[in-house]
Amino acid sequence: MSGRFMQKPSKKRINYILVIAVSLSIILLTACSINVDSSTVIDFAVNRMSMDDKISQMIIPAFRTWDDENVTNLNDFPALKKALKKHQYGGIILFSSNISDTEQVTRLLCDLQENNENIEGTSFHIPYLTAVDEEGGLVICLSSGTRMNGNMAIGATADAVDNARTTGTILGEELASVGFNVDFAPVIDVNCNPSNPIIGTRSFSDDPIIVSELGTAYSEGLAGSNVIATYKHFPGHGDTDVDSHTGTPSVEKTYEEILESELVPFKNAIETGAEMIMTAHITYPLIDDEVTFADGVTKGFYPATMSEKMISGVLRRDLGFDGVVITDALEMDAIRTVGLVPGEEGSAEYCINISEKVINAGVDLLLIPMDLKNEEAADFYDDYINGLKESVEKGEISEERINESVKRILLLKMKHGMIEMPWAQKKGTDIEKKVADSKKVVGSAAHHETEMTIAREAVTLLKNDRDLLPLSMNEDKIVLLGRKESDAVTLDFIIKELINKGFIKDDADVSIEYYYDPDADVKLNYTDEMKDKISSADVVIGFSYILGNVVHFKEDSQYIGITSAIEDTHKAGGRFILISENLPYDAAIYQDADAIVLAYLGRGIDIDSAEAADNESGMGAINANIIAAVEMVFGNGSPKGHLPVNIPVVEKLPDKTPVYGIDILYERGFGLSYNTFDK
């Protein structure tokens, strides 16, 4: 449904008169040949909005569930519809729990905008920002769409800038077709810490210049479909070893140091027209000012999201950003559970006090203060908005500060066609046509073909002792050692494909096993039967997936499983090929492998590519990277990728605990190749 900056017929005569006044004022000015720009219109509107509407415009709630049931059809949840109509929220965000297929999410987004348009008693009816985390690779929500390859895989390709732009284009086309207008992407964190547990392959590189170039190109792709890019996570989440979803990371760097690294991509994004930037719940003790927390005793530092010095100072003043600043989710533990302000954890009082700091720091949009999941949460939002209104009345937040944010939000909406001039003719939405069109776009064959092309360009070969790869057709016994049982879905698919194409003998003995069971009490699944198969194999292809600090690997079931398999393979005279599913840093951990291949993506291996291809709504979010890596191992293509990050050596402490060292084992840009041929 097309947005209209136009108040619908209301019982409140004053609002009707207001709209007429706006229209007549602009028409009069236009008739007098005076240039009326969007800023003039927005100024006029903001000055006449109620405080409830202004504050609500600054809030983006989520509703993953309502009363423990996934929200996929708004009409099934009348209480939620009513709750959403109580306030004129600036937008909504959907998650995977809200999305089952293309038609469903298209209808849901249309219903949400229509429900919003039918709010009564507001100053103006303003369409939602409809947002989603659709980065590609590890982080996606549109499961019926094209996953793409992930940022680090893009960074590994020779044509990385073009591939970043193409990725943004494909994701943007699919998001726009179903009704999203904001993507919380790209990630422009510089992944300069191998122990980072949350960014990793979501980053393009550990080189800030590369990250800058690829982030800009990605955003240009999104812009082609009028989807607003959201650069994240300011001031930079790349040099952390704590996940801000579960704790508060701290970056021990000076301002001069982050100017040379973390801030480089953000500076470039701003200079090339960034419209929205997301903050990180990260502290910078060497830059920020110390504060006293809620208990009146503990001293520390606010996360950047709450820091006036980091937002108004560094981002706005130093870097010159005057676009929309949005928080990372305020429900995250880094900001919700650490007693930063007075109030009981999770209470409206605590959240109001947090948001007061956030708004005064210079932030415009408050993302998910609480999940709108039941009547109690709906009551929370009433108290939350009323509490912020009281903060304005008491002068704890200035009305000027509120107006500043609302103006930015409305200008952004007007720029992207969500708000039209008062005299604009309403354009109804043909929902059936929109559904039909979205099915043609989302997960299309053309998109998946491009995804597969980029995957093949990204596969990186780091080690190939005695020219083991590509494997010879003479291999009789092959074991594919998946990480989890569900990995067999993709592995079985690609092995059948390679047999059909003649890259594996018809009579070869190919076994698919797995060594890790995350749901079991004893997670290591390295059985005696598996050990026998590995010991009798000519070649074992093992899949590794690491996250975070290598120091934990000493007792890690996955580490034990892979190292045991390498040892047993070599004892029996076989050869071991490691395929890294996720972070490439495991290349340093498993140096005893005879060959090491990087795929950069560990999600979606449990999705059947053949089954997904038969879906009438388009092929689903498969893992193309693993398919490309296995293809290359067997000679169906040659490796073309190169490292987008430096890989440090892994050293062992006296107690045998592994740690990343200072020296570099594989330098950024490194990658082996070979010509495919019959051995």
N, C-alpha and C positions, 0 to 999 in steps of 0.2 A: 504494500500500500504506500503510495507516494506521501511523503511528509508535507504538512502544511503548517506554516507559522500563522495559524488562524484559529481564533477561538470559536468552538462550535456553539450552536444555539444553547443558551443556558437560561435558567430561571433568574439568574442574577443580571439585572439590567445594566449594572455598572460595567460588567465585563463586555457586554455587547457594545456599549457606547465606547469603551476603550479601543476595541478593534477598529471601529469606524474612525475614531480619532487618529489611530496610527495610519490607516489607509489614506484618509484625507490629507494628513500632514505630509505624507510622502508624495502623494499625487500633486499637491499644491507646490511642493518644493521642486518636483520634476517639471511641472508646468512653467515654473519661473526659471528654468534652465540652470538650476542649482544642482550640482552633482551630489546625489544621495548615495553614499556607499553603505556596505553592509554593516560597518561599525556604527554608523548613525542609527540604523534601524535597531541593532542589538542594544545600543545604549538606551534608546527610548524604551525598549521592552524590559530590560533588566531593572530599570528604575521604577517600573510599575508592577513587577512580580511580587508576590507575597514571599515572606521569609521562608515559609514552609516549602514553597516551590523552588526557591533558590537553593536551599540546603539539599532538598531531594534531588535536584539536578546534579549535585556533586557526589551522588551515591550510586554505586553499581552493585546490586545484590546478586547472589546465586541462589538457585533452588534445585539442587541436585535431586533431592527427594522431598516429598510431602508426606508426613506421617509414615516414614520408612518405605514409601513406594516411589520408584523412579518416575520423575515427571517427564513424560514424552508426549502427552496429549493434554493441552491446557484445559480442555472442556471436561476432562475427568476430575478436575480439582477446582470446584467452584470456590472453595475457601481460599485457595491460592489466588485465583482471579480477583477475588474481593480484596485480598491483602495487597496485591500489586496496584489496585486502583485507589488505595488510600493515600498514596503519595506519588508525585510526578517525578519518578526516578530518572536519572540521566541516562541509564542504560541497564542492560542485563548481560550476564555472562552464562553461557551454556558449557556443560562438561560432557564427558562421554556417557554419563548416566542419563543425560537428556536426549541422546542421539542413538537411534537404532538403524535408520536407513535414510536414504536421500529424500524420499517423499515425506516421510514422517517429520524430519527436521525442517523441511520447507514449510509444511503446514504449521508446525509449532511456531516458527518465527513470524509467520503472517498473523497467526492468532494473537501472539504477544503484542505486536504492533497495533492490532485492532483493539485489543483489550485496553491498551494504553490510551488510544484515541478516545475511548468512551469514558475516560475519567471525568467526573463532574466537579465543579467548584474550584478549578485551578485557574490561574491567571491566563495561561495559554496552554494549548496542547502541543507538545513537542515530542517528536518521534524518538525512540530509543537509539542509543549506540548499542548495537548487537555484537558482542565480543566473544572471542573464543581463543584458546591457546592452540594454534595450529602451526607449529614451528616446522613440521616435517621431521622425519627420522624418529627419534625417541618420543617426541611429544606431539601427539595428534589427538583429535576428538572425532573427526569426521571419518569414522571407520569404514564407511561405504566408498570413500574417496581414495585418492592416490597418496600414499604415505610419503613418497619421495625419499631422499637418501640421507638426510641429516647434514648439518652444517660442516662437520669435520670431513665428511666424505666429499662434499663440494670443494672444500679447501685442498683436497688431495688430487683434484683433477687439473689437467694442463689448461683447460679453458674455464678456470674457476669463476671468473667474472661473468661470463656468458651463462654458465650453469647456475650461478646464484640468481641471476635475473630470470632465467627460465623457470627455476624453482618457485620464485615469488609469483611469476605469471600464472603458473599452473595452479598453485594453491589459491591465489587470488580469484581466478576464474571459478574455481569450485566453491569457494566460500561465498562469493557474490551471488552465484546462481541460486543458492538456497536461502539467502537473505542476511548473511553476516556482512557488516560494514566495518568491523574493526578486527584486526588480527594482532594478538599479543606476541608479535615477532617483528623483526628478527632479534635473536640473541646476539649482542655485540660485546659480550664479555671476552676478555683475552685470557685463554686458558693456560696461564703461565705456572700453575701449580699441578703437578701430576697427581697429587693426592686429593684433588677437588672431587667431592662425592656427588655433586649436583649439576655442574655445568658440563665438563667433559666434552663428549662428542656433539653437544649442543653448540659448542663454539667452533668458529671457522678455523682458528689457528691460535698459536701463542705469540704471533707477530701482530702488533697493533695496526700496522699498515695494511696487512692482508685482511684483517678483520674489518677495518674501515672500508676498504674497497668492496668487499663482498657484501657487507651489511647494506651499503648504499644501493648496490645492484639488486639485491633481494627486494628491497623496499620499492625500487622502481618497478619491479615486476608486479608487486601488489597494487601499486598505484594505477596500473593499466586497467584494473577492474574496479577502480574507485574504492578500494579497500584501504583503510587507514592503517599504516604500519605503526607499531609501538616498539621503539628501541628499548632494550632492557639488558642488564639491570643496573641502573646508575647508582653509585659511581663506578661499579665494576665488581662482579662476583667471581672473577676468574682466579684470584689468588687466595682462595679460602680452602680450609679443610673441614669445614662444618656446613651442614645443610641447614639453611635458614628456615626450612619447614619444621625442623625439630630442635634448633638451637640458634644462638646468636653468633654468627661469624665475626671475626675481627681481622682487619687488614692492617698490619704494622708497617705502613709506608708513609713517607712524608708527602706533602703536597707536590714538591718538585718531582718525586718519583712517580706519582700517579699521572702527572702531566706528560710523562714520557711513555706511559704504558696504558693504564686503565682509561684515562680520559681521552686518549687520541681518537678512538672510534666515535665517542660522543661528540667531540668537537667537530669532527668531519660530518657527522650526521646533521648537526645543527647548521653547519655552513652549507649543506646541500638540501636544506629545506625540511628537516624533521618537524613533524606536527605533534607527535606524542612520545613521551619518554616515561618509562616505568622505573620507580625507585627500588632500591634493594634494602632489606632490613639488615644492614651490615654496619658495624662501627669502624671508625677510623680514628683511633686514639691519638695518633701523632698529628692529626689535622684539626679535629673537632675540639669543642670546649667541654670540660668536665661538668657533670651535673650531679645533683643528689637525688636518689630514687625515692620511691614512695615511703619507705620506712624512716626517712629522715636521717639515716646514718650512712647507708651504702652509697658510695660515689662511683661513678662510671660514665659511660657515654651513651647517648641516644643513638639508635640506628639512624642511618642517613635519611630514612623516610620521615623521621621526626625532627631532623636537625635543620634549623634555620641557616646555620653556617653552610651546610652542604647543599641545600636546595636554593634558598634565596641568594646565598653568597656565591658558591662555586658554579652551580648550574645556571642560575638566572643572570647574575652580575658578571662573573668571570667568563663564562662560555657564551653568554648572550642569548639564552633560550627564552623565548616568550610564548611558546606553545603550551599545550596541555600536559601537565605532569600528573601521572596516576600512580598510586601506591601499588606495590605488590600486595597480595591478599593480606588484609589486616587480621584474618583468622589464624595466620601462621604463628607457630610457637615463639619465633624470634621476637615477636612484638606483643603477643597475647599472654604469655605465661611467666614473664620474668619480673613482674612487680615494678614496672617503670614509673607508674603513676598511681595515685590513690584509687581505691575501689577493689572489690572482690573480682578475681579473675573471671572474665566472661560476662560480668554484669554490665548493664547499660552505663552505670557510673564510670566504670573502668574504661569502656570503649569511648565514651564521650570525652574523657580526659586525654586519652590517646589521640583522638581525632582533633581535639583542640590544638595540641602540639603540632600535629601533622598539617593542619590548615595554616596555622601561623608560620610554619616553616616555609610555606609557599606552594604547597601541593593543591591541585584542583579537584581530582577525582579520588574518592575513597572506595577501594575495591573490597568487597565482601567483608564488611564489619562483622557480619554473622551470616551463616547459611539460613536463608528463609525457608525453613523446613517444616514448620508447624504453627499452630496458633500462638504458642508461646513466643516463637521467634517474631511473628507479626507484631505482637505486643512490644517486644524488644525494640523494633524499628520505630514504633510510635514514641516510646520513651527516649530513644536515641536522637531522633530528629527534634523532639521537643527540648531535650537537654542542650542540643547545639543552638537552638533558637534562644534559650535562656543565656547561653554563653555570649551570644551577640548582644542581648539586652543588657547584660551586666558589663559589657565592654571588654570581656576576656578575649573575644574575637571581634575585630572591627567589621562593620557592615561593608566598608570599602574593600576589605580583604575578600569577603564573600562575593561581592559584585565583580571583582577582578576575575575570580575563577569562573563564575557563571558566564561572564562575557566571553572568556576564552572557549568555554564548552560550546556555547551557542554559535560563535563564529566558526568553529570547526564543523559543526553540524550544517550550517548554512553553506559553507564552502563545498561540502560534499553532497549538497542537494537534499539533505534531510529536512531542511527548513526552507520554505519558499516565501516569496513576497505575499502580502495579504491578498492581493488581487489575483494571484495565480489560480488557474482552474484546477480543481481536484481531478486527479487521475486515478481511477479505481484500479485495483489489482485483479487480474484474471488468474485466480489461484490455480485452476486446472492447467492453464498454459504455462504458468511458472513451474509447476511440478513437472510437466512434460519436458520443459527446457532444461531444468536442473538435472533430470535423469540422463540427458544426452551429454552433459558436461562432466558430472561428478564420476570419477573412476573410469573415464573414457579410455578406449584402446589407444588413442593417440597419446594421452597423458602417460599411460603405463609404458608405452614404447620409449618415450623420452626418459622416464624414470630408469628403465633398464639400461639405456645408453649411458646415462650418467653413472650408474652403478658399475658398469664395466670399465669406465674411464677411471673410477676411483680405486679399484682393487690395487693394493700396493704389496709388492714382494720385497721383503727385507732380508731374507736369508734363503739360500738355495744351495746347500752343500752338495758337492759332486754332481751338480746339474740334475738334481732329483726331479725337478719340475720342468716341463709338464710330465705327468706320470706316463709310463709306457703302457701300451695295450697288453703287455705280457703279464700284468699284475693279476694273479689268480685269487688271492684272498685279501679282501679290503675290509677294514673296520672303520666306520664313521662313528666317532665317540661324541655324541651330542652332550650338551650340558644338562638339559632337562628332557624328560620323556616326550614332552610336546614338540621338541625340536625335530622329531622324526617326521612331522607333517611336511615341512619344507624339504628335508633331506631326502625323504622317499620320493618326492616329486622330481627333484633335480636328478637323482640317480636314474630314474626311469627315462627321463628326457635324454640323458647322456648315453644310456644304452641304446635307445632308439636312434640316436644320431651317430652311433658307431664309435663313441669315445671310450666306452667300457665294453668288454667282451660280454656276449650274451650269457656265456656259461660261468662268468666270474662269480665267486662267492662273496657277496657284499652283505655285511651285517651292520645294522644300525643299533647302537647301544646308547646308554646315558649314564653319567656318573654322579649326578646330583639330584636329590629329591628335597626341594625346599619345604614340602609339607610333612615330611616324616620327622620323627623324634631324632633318629640318626640320619642326618642329611646325606652322608656319603653313601653312594650306591655302587661301590666298587666291589662287585661280587666275585666269587671264585670262578664262576662260569664265564664272566666277562674277562677275567684275567687270563683264562685259558684261550679264549678267542683272540685276545690281543697278542698273546705269546705265539700264536700260530699264524698270525697275519703277515703278509709281505709288507703291507703299509697300513699305518693307522693315521686317520685324520681326526684330530681332536679339536674341539671348539671351546674357547675360553671367553669368559665375560667377567671383567673386573670393574669394580667401582671403588674409588676412594683410595685410602692409604694402604700401601703395600705392607706396612708393619703388621697388619692383622692377618696376613696370609699364612703365618706359621701354623695356626690352628684351623685355617679355613678349609672346609670340605672340598671346595672347588680346587684349591691349590693342591691339596693332597691327592685328589683324583687325577689331575693332569700330570703331576710329577710322578705318581705311581705308574701311570700309563706310559710315560716316556721311558721310565726305567725298565719296565717289563718288555716294552717293544725292543729296546736296544739289547737287553739280555738275550733275547731270542733271535737276534740278528736282523730284525725288521727295521723299518725307517718310520719316523714320526713327523707328520706335518701339522703344524699349529695354525689354526684359523682363528684370529682374534675377532670376536663378534662386536666388541664395543671399544673401550679405550685402547689405543695402540701401545700403551706403556707396558702391557704384559709381554711385549716382545723382549723386554729386558729381563723379565722374570723367568721365562722359559727358554733360555739360550741353548739348552741341550737339545732342543728340537732340531731336526735336520733341515726343515724349511719353515719359514714363518710368513704368513699371508694376513693382510689386514683388510677387514670388511667395513668397520666403523659403525655397525648397526646391529643391535641384539634384540630388537623388538619385532614382533610380527612373524616370527619363525613358526609359530603354531597355527598360522592361517594357510589353508590349502589353496595354492595358486590355481590349480585346475578347477576346483569348486568355485573359487571367486570369479574366475573367467566366465563361468556360465551364468553369473548373476545378471538378471535382466536390467537391474539398476546400475550396471557398471561393475567393473572388477574392484574388489575391496582392497584394503590397506595391507598388502603383502610385504614381505621383506625381499626386495630385489637385490640388495647388497650381498646377502649370503648366497643366493643363486649364482650371482656373477663370480663370487670367489671360488665356489666349487667348480663351476665351469672352467675357470682358468687353471685350476689344479690339474684337471684332466685334459688340458690342451685345447679346449674350445675357446680360443682367444688368448691373448697374452697380456701380462700386467702392464698397465700404463700409469698407475698412480705414483705419487711421491708424498713423502711425509709432510703434513702441514704443521707439525710440532717437533720440537727436539725431544728425543727419548733419552733420559739419563740412565746411567748404569744402576744396577741394584747391588748393593753391598750387604754383607751380613755382619751384624753386631756379634760380640763374643758369645752371646747366648743363641746364635744362629737366626735371630730375628732379621728378616729382610727389610732394608730401608733404601729409598732413592738417594743416590749420591750426587755429588756436584758435577762430575765428569759426564760428558755426553757420549752415549754409545752409538746412536744413530742421529745424524744431524737433519734438521729440517731441510726438505728438498730431496732427501735420499730415496731411491727406489730402484730396484733391479728390474730387468726386462729380459725377455727371450723371444725368439721367433718360434712359433708353433711348428712342429714337424713330427713325423713318426720316428720313434726311437728304435 
